[in-house]
């Protein structure tokens, strides 16, 4: 309603509670990266009448961790079991930025479009110990093509009931549906995905 500006800062800590895929099984699927990470994001909303935009910028820092891997170049994924070694890897930092302008059709409903960009730095991989090293095969081959960036376009709808309930003290709800597609990439391998993303956010007041 009217013209407004608001901003929020969020900090997230990710613990290595998931498990990486087991290197001795080619068809194993992992449940996590095995790395600790922290993420800081700034979200800014600006609006004037029926029009507005949400701008989000974030930075993610992952920390090094040891795990067992088949030390082989990306173009040779089926390495023998003799290539199993313990390595120490530090993923590259990730910087992302997105801008999603919208036009409001009704007080809680709006159409939105958007463009997102992210960049991932090159990873660093070394052998955990000298005894793990393979002559003529540096562990850094696992970091090949890890530096990458991509641009994504999106379009969809968003529903935001910020003052639901009696006297505006109900449960704020925000839900969105969007179609996304990667339209450009550089650096290493980036999947050219086309997907539908649905999000629901519920805000609860912990203290009165």
Buried (B, 14 or more C-beta within 10 A) or exposed (E): EEEEEEEEEEEEEBEBEEBBBEBEEEEEEEEEBBBBBEBEBEBBBBBEEEEBBBBBBBEBBBEBBEBBBBBBEEEEEEBEEEBBBBBBBBBBBBBBEBBBBBEBEEEBEBEBBBBBBBBBBBBBBBBBEEEBBBEEBBBBBBBBBBBBBBBBBBBBBBBBBEEEEEEEEEEBBBBBBBEBEBEEBEBBEBEEEEEEEEEEEEEEEEEE
